[in-house]
Amino acid sequence: MPPGPSIHAWRPPLDGVVEVLHARFGSHAYPMHAHDAWTLLLVDAGAVRYDLDRHERGAFGELVTLLPPKVPHNGTAADRHGFHKRVIYLSPEQLPERLIGASVDAPALIDPGLHRMISTVHRLLRSPGDEPAADDLLAVSLERLRTRLASQAAPPPDTGAARSLRDLLESHLVPGISLRTAADQLHFAPAHLVRSFRREYGMTPHQYVISRRVDLARRLIVSGQPLPSAAIQSGFYDQPHLIRHFKRILGTTPKTFQNPRFGTE
């Protein structure tokens, strides 16, 4: 595999799919970050090591990995050879919120049949005109995912200080909200909020906001927004501010996501 990243990202004309990503990474290590989408991941070569809910996890081989929305995770190659991944980012309503706990507890599914179906969805999405077939097969795949997750569904997540702060940050993602204002609204001391959030999600509230703004900017860019307007609409001061954080988190510049490329993997 090449040492630098090779990225193909686009938004297909499928309801509920916010982005498709095919990428090779060498040495880049994703810091803790969060998406406003379900992350349906296949790792075709190499292996990915990541942390989710304070547990070390791995994605490799025929595992189907499903990461829930708004739950921070990181990611890095398990060895020096890097990894090749294919990802479908699904809008939150594609799977019930009550299944988030099950996905956190067991994000990796051993299901060769499901793996083949999702792999075929990716192949169809790379072929213009085959999107309806991809849509049909994705619907069947998601039904299978729902069934698997429902069988191991966990209780609803904790609604304490960290969860309340996360929800408040999400509702003020672009304009932002100060820690003091959040503390006043939630009736917790600011230091308690920061400690609780970091203990629950492995990152500070500010780091969470920046990662979610990068995620939002990425969606806007893939949808065709120019970089300057994408930066402002996602809450960054200007385009250089966006570029700095985008590259730190995703290992490449926003321009990589501007034009879909359908080359040979």
DOZA-761326 format. One record per residue (C-alpha): residue number from 1; x, z, y. Coordinates in steps of 0.2 Angstrom, whole numbers, plus 2048, in hexadecimal, padded with zeros to 3 digits. Layout:
N
vexlum seq->NUM east->X up->Z north->Y .
...
//
This chain:
265
vexlum seq->1 east->800 up->800 north->800 .
vexlum seq->2 east->806 up->7FD north->812 .
vexlum seq->3 east->80C up->80C north->81B .
vexlum seq->4 east->801 up->809 north->82A .
vexlum seq->5 east->7EE up->809 north->82A .
vexlum seq->6 east->7E3 up->7FA north->826 .
vexlum seq->7 east->7D1 up->7FC north->82C .
vexlum seq->8 east->7C2 up->7F1 north->82A .
vexlum seq->9 east->7B2 up->7F9 north->833 .
vexlum seq->10 east->7A1 up->7F2 north->836 .
vexlum seq->11 east->78F up->7F6 north->838 .
vexlum seq->12 east->785 up->7EC north->82B .
vexlum seq->13 east->772 up->7E7 north->82F .
vexlum seq->14 east->76C up->7F5 north->823 .
vexlum seq->15 east->760 up->803 north->828 .
vexlum seq->16 east->768 up->814 north->827 .
vexlum seq->17 east->77A up->80D north->825 .
vexlum seq->18 east->784 up->811 north->835 .
vexlum seq->19 east->795 up->80B north->830 .
vexlum seq->20 east->79F up->804 north->821 .
vexlum seq->21 east->7B1 up->807 north->821 .
vexlum seq->22 east->7BE up->7FF north->815 .
vexlum seq->23 east->7D0 up->806 north->819 .
vexlum seq->24 east->7E1 up->809 north->812 .
vexlum seq->25 east->7EB up->818 north->819 .
vexlum seq->26 east->7FD up->81D north->816 .
vexlum seq->27 east->803 up->82C north->81E .
vexlum seq->28 east->7F5 up->830 north->82A .
vexlum seq->29 east->7ED up->841 north->828 .
vexlum seq->30 east->7DB up->844 north->82F .
vexlum seq->31 east->7DA up->854 north->839 .
vexlum seq->32 east->7CA up->85E north->837 .
vexlum seq->33 east->7BB up->854 north->83D .
vexlum seq->34 east->7A9 up->851 north->83B .
vexlum seq->35 east->79D up->842 north->83A .
vexlum seq->36 east->78B up->841 north->83E .
vexlum seq->37 east->788 up->838 north->82E .
vexlum seq->38 east->789 up->83A north->81B .
vexlum seq->39 east->79A up->833 north->815 .
vexlum seq->40 east->798 up->82A north->805 .
vexlum seq->41 east->7AA up->827 north->7FF .
vexlum seq->42 east->7B3 up->81E north->7F1 .
vexlum seq->43 east->7C6 up->81F north->7F0 .
vexlum seq->44 east->7CC up->80F north->7E7 .
vexlum seq->45 east->7DF up->813 north->7E7 .
vexlum seq->46 east->7E9 up->823 north->7E9 .
vexlum seq->47 east->7E0 up->833 north->7ED .
vexlum seq->48 east->7DA up->83D north->7FC .
vexlum seq->49 east->7DC up->850 north->7FE .
vexlum seq->50 east->7D0 up->858 north->80A .
vexlum seq->51 east->7C9 up->869 north->80E .
vexlum seq->52 east->7B6 up->86C north->80F .
vexlum seq->53 east->7AE up->87D north->812 .
vexlum seq->54 east->7BF up->886 north->810 .
vexlum seq->55 east->7C2 up->87E north->7FF .
vexlum seq->56 east->7CF up->871 north->7FA .
vexlum seq->57 east->7C7 up->861 north->7F3 .
vexlum seq->58 east->7CD up->850 north->7EC .
vexlum seq->59 east->7C6 up->83F north->7EC .
vexlum seq->60 east->7CD up->832 north->7E0 .
vexlum seq->61 east->7CA up->826 north->7D1 .
vexlum seq->62 east->7B7 up->824 north->7CC .
vexlum seq->63 east->7B1 up->833 north->7D6 .
vexlum seq->64 east->7A3 up->830 north->7E2 .
vexlum seq->65 east->7A6 up->83C north->7F1 .
vexlum seq->66 east->798 up->840 north->7FD .
vexlum seq->67 east->79C up->84A north->80D .
vexlum seq->68 east->78D up->851 north->817 .
vexlum seq->69 east->78A up->84F north->829 .
vexlum seq->70 east->791 up->85B north->836 .
vexlum seq->71 east->79C up->865 north->82A .
vexlum seq->72 east->7AE up->863 north->82F .
vexlum seq->73 east->7BB up->85D north->823 .
vexlum seq->74 east->7CC up->855 north->823 .
vexlum seq->75 east->7D6 up->849 north->818 .
vexlum seq->76 east->7E7 up->843 north->813 .
vexlum seq->77 east->7EF up->839 north->806 .
vexlum seq->78 east->7F3 up->843 north->7F6 .
vexlum seq->79 east->804 up->83B north->7F5 .
vexlum seq->80 east->810 up->830 north->7FF .
vexlum seq->81 east->807 up->820 north->7F8 .
vexlum seq->82 east->7F8 up->822 north->803 .
vexlum seq->83 east->7E6 up->81D north->7FE .
vexlum seq->84 east->7D9 up->80F north->7FF .
vexlum seq->85 east->7C7 up->814 north->803 .
vexlum seq->86 east->7B6 up->80D north->805 .
vexlum seq->87 east->7A9 up->817 north->80F .
vexlum seq->88 east->797 up->814 north->813 .
vexlum seq->89 east->791 up->820 north->821 .
vexlum seq->90 east->77F up->824 north->81F .
vexlum seq->91 east->773 up->82A north->82D .
vexlum seq->92 east->76E up->83C north->82A .
vexlum seq->93 east->75C up->838 north->825 .
vexlum seq->94 east->762 up->82E north->816 .
vexlum seq->95 east->764 up->83E north->80C .
vexlum seq->96 east->75A up->84E north->80F .
vexlum seq->97 east->762 up->85C north->819 .
vexlum seq->98 east->75F up->869 north->80C .
vexlum seq->99 east->76C up->860 north->801 .
vexlum seq->100 east->77A up->863 north->80D .
vexlum seq->101 east->77E up->873 north->804 .
vexlum seq->102 east->77F up->86B north->7F3 .
vexlum seq->103 east->78B up->85D north->7FA .
vexlum seq->104 east->796 up->86B north->802 .
vexlum seq->105 east->797 up->874 north->7F1 .
vexlum seq->106 east->79A up->865 north->7E7 .
vexlum seq->107 east->79F up->856 north->7F1 .
vexlum seq->108 east->7A7 up->84C north->7E2 .
vexlum seq->109 east->79B up->844 north->7D5 .
vexlum seq->110 east->7A1 up->83E north->7C5 .
vexlum seq->111 east->795 up->82F north->7C2 .
vexlum seq->112 east->79C up->81F north->7BD .
vexlum seq->113 east->78C up->816 north->7BE .
vexlum seq->114 east->789 up->81C north->7D0 .
vexlum seq->115 east->79B up->817 north->7D4 .
vexlum seq->116 east->798 up->805 north->7CE .
vexlum seq->117 east->788 up->804 north->7D8 .
vexlum seq->118 east->790 up->809 north->7E8 .
vexlum seq->119 east->79F up->7FE north->7E5 .
vexlum seq->120 east->794 up->7F0 north->7E3 .
vexlum seq->121 east->78B up->7F4 north->7F3 .
vexlum seq->122 east->79C up->7F3 north->7FC .
vexlum seq->123 east->79F up->7E2 north->7F4 .
vexlum seq->124 east->78E up->7DB north->7F9 .
vexlum seq->125 east->790 up->7E2 north->80B .
vexlum seq->126 east->7A0 up->7D7 north->80D .
vexlum seq->127 east->796 up->7C7 north->809 .
vexlum seq->128 east->78B up->7C1 north->817 .
vexlum seq->129 east->77A up->7BE north->811 .
vexlum seq->130 east->77B up->7CB north->803 .
vexlum seq->131 east->775 up->7D9 north->80E .
vexlum seq->132 east->764 up->7DA north->806 .
vexlum seq->133 east->76B up->7DC north->7F5 .
vexlum seq->134 east->776 up->7E9 north->7FB .
vexlum seq->135 east->767 up->7F2 north->803 .
vexlum seq->136 east->75E up->7F2 north->7F3 .
vexlum seq->137 east->76D up->7F9 north->7E9 .
vexlum seq->138 east->771 up->806 north->7F6 .
vexlum seq->139 east->75F up->80C north->7F5 .
vexlum seq->140 east->761 up->80F north->7E2 .
vexlum seq->141 east->771 up->817 north->7E5 .
vexlum seq->142 east->76A up->824 north->7F2 .
vexlum seq->143 east->75C up->828 north->7E6 .
vexlum seq->144 east->769 up->82C north->7D9 .
vexlum seq->145 east->773 up->837 north->7E5 .
vexlum seq->146 east->763 up->840 north->7EA .
vexlum seq->147 east->75F up->844 north->7D8 .
vexlum seq->148 east->771 up->84A north->7D5 .
vexlum seq->149 east->772 up->855 north->7E4 .
vexlum seq->150 east->761 up->85C north->7E2 .
vexlum seq->151 east->766 up->863 north->7D1 .
vexlum seq->152 east->773 up->86D north->7D9 .
vexlum seq->153 east->76B up->871 north->7EA .
vexlum seq->154 east->772 up->880 north->7F2 .
vexlum seq->155 east->768 up->88C north->7FE .
vexlum seq->156 east->767 up->887 north->810 .
vexlum seq->157 east->777 up->88A north->81A .
vexlum seq->158 east->77A up->899 north->824 .
vexlum seq->159 east->772 up->89A north->835 .
vexlum seq->160 east->77E up->8A6 north->83D .
vexlum seq->161 east->789 up->8A5 north->84C .
vexlum seq->162 east->793 up->896 north->846 .
vexlum seq->163 east->784 up->88B north->841 .
vexlum seq->164 east->77B up->88F north->851 .
vexlum seq->165 east->78A up->88B north->85B .
vexlum seq->166 east->78C up->87A north->852 .
vexlum seq->167 east->77A up->876 north->855 .
vexlum seq->168 east->77C up->87A north->867 .
vexlum seq->169 east->78C up->86F north->869 .
vexlum seq->170 east->783 up->861 north->860 .
vexlum seq->171 east->774 up->861 north->86D .
vexlum seq->172 east->781 up->861 north->87B .
vexlum seq->173 east->78E up->855 north->873 .
vexlum seq->174 east->790 up->849 north->881 .
vexlum seq->175 east->78E up->853 north->891 .
vexlum seq->176 east->796 up->862 north->889 .
vexlum seq->177 east->792 up->875 north->88A .
vexlum seq->178 east->79E up->883 north->88F .
vexlum seq->179 east->7A2 up->890 north->883 .
vexlum seq->180 east->79C up->89D north->88F .
vexlum seq->181 east->78B up->894 north->891 .
vexlum seq->182 east->78A up->893 north->87E .
vexlum seq->183 east->78D up->8A5 north->87C .
vexlum seq->184 east->780 up->8AA north->889 .
vexlum seq->185 east->773 up->89F north->880 .
vexlum seq->186 east->777 up->8A5 north->86F .
vexlum seq->187 east->77A up->8B7 north->874 .
vexlum seq->188 east->78B up->8B9 north->86C .
vexlum seq->189 east->79C up->8BD north->874 .
vexlum seq->190 east->7A6 up->8AD north->877 .
vexlum seq->191 east->7B5 up->8B3 north->86C .
vexlum seq->192 east->7A9 up->8B7 north->85E .
vexlum seq->193 east->7A2 up->8A6 north->85E .
vexlum seq->194 east->7B3 up->89E north->85E .
vexlum seq->195 east->7B8 up->8A9 north->84F .
vexlum seq->196 east->7A8 up->8A6 north->845 .
vexlum seq->197 east->7A9 up->893 north->848 .
vexlum seq->198 east->7BB up->892 north->843 .
vexlum seq->199 east->7B8 up->89C north->833 .
vexlum seq->200 east->7A9 up->892 north->82E .
vexlum seq->201 east->7AF up->880 north->833 .
vexlum seq->202 east->7C2 up->881 north->833 .
vexlum seq->203 east->7C4 up->87C north->845 .
vexlum seq->204 east->7C0 up->882 north->857 .
vexlum seq->205 east->7AF up->87D north->860 .
vexlum seq->206 east->7B9 up->872 north->86C .
vexlum seq->207 east->7C2 up->869 north->85D .
vexlum seq->208 east->7B1 up->866 north->855 .
vexlum seq->209 east->7AA up->85E north->865 .
vexlum seq->210 east->7B9 up->853 north->867 .
vexlum seq->211 east->7B7 up->84D north->855 .
vexlum seq->212 east->7A5 up->849 north->857 .
vexlum seq->213 east->7A7 up->840 north->867 .
vexlum seq->214 east->7B4 up->835 north->85E .
vexlum seq->215 east->7A7 up->832 north->850 .
vexlum seq->216 east->79A up->82D north->85D .
vexlum seq->217 east->7A7 up->822 north->866 .
vexlum seq->218 east->7AB up->819 north->856 .
vexlum seq->219 east->799 up->815 north->852 .
vexlum seq->220 east->797 up->80E north->864 .
vexlum seq->221 east->7A6 up->803 north->862 .
vexlum seq->222 east->7A1 up->7FD north->851 .
vexlum seq->223 east->790 up->7F9 north->859 .
vexlum seq->224 east->799 up->7EE north->866 .
vexlum seq->225 east->79B up->7FA north->875 .
vexlum seq->226 east->7AA up->7F6 north->880 .
vexlum seq->227 east->7B7 up->804 north->87F .
vexlum seq->228 east->7B5 up->80A north->891 .
vexlum seq->229 east->7A2 up->80D north->88F .
vexlum seq->230 east->7A4 up->814 north->87E .
vexlum seq->231 east->7B0 up->821 north->884 .
vexlum seq->232 east->7A4 up->827 north->892 .
vexlum seq->233 east->794 up->826 north->887 .
vexlum seq->234 east->79D up->831 north->87A .
vexlum seq->235 east->7A2 up->83E north->886 .
vexlum seq->236 east->7B4 up->83A north->88A .
vexlum seq->237 east->7BB up->83A north->89B .
vexlum seq->238 east->7C1 up->828 north->89A .
vexlum seq->239 east->7C8 up->81B north->88E .
vexlum seq->240 east->7DA up->823 north->88D .
vexlum seq->241 east->7D2 up->833 north->889 .
vexlum seq->242 east->7C8 up->82C north->87B .
vexlum seq->243 east->7D7 up->822 north->874 .
vexlum seq->244 east->7E2 up->831 north->873 .
vexlum seq->245 east->7D6 up->83B north->868 .
vexlum seq->246 east->7D0 up->82C north->85E .
vexlum seq->247 east->7E2 up->828 north->859 .
vexlum seq->248 east->7E5 up->83A north->855 .
vexlum seq->249 east->7D6 up->83C north->84A .
vexlum seq->250 east->7D4 up->82B north->842 .
vexlum seq->251 east->7E6 up->826 north->842 .
vexlum seq->252 east->7E3 up->815 north->84B .
vexlum seq->253 east->7DD up->80F north->85C .
vexlum seq->254 east->7CA up->80C north->860 .
vexlum seq->255 east->7CE up->7F9 north->861 .
vexlum seq->256 east->7D0 up->7F9 north->84E .
vexlum seq->257 east->7BD up->7FC north->84E .
vexlum seq->258 east->7B8 up->7EF north->85B .
vexlum seq->259 east->7B8 up->7DF north->850 .
vexlum seq->260 east->7B2 up->7DF north->83E .
vexlum seq->261 east->7BE up->7D7 north->832 .
vexlum seq->262 east->7B9 up->7D0 north->821 .
vexlum seq->263 east->7CA up->7CC north->819 .
vexlum seq->264 east->7CF up->7CF north->808 .
vexlum seq->265 east->7D3 up->7E1 north->803 .
//
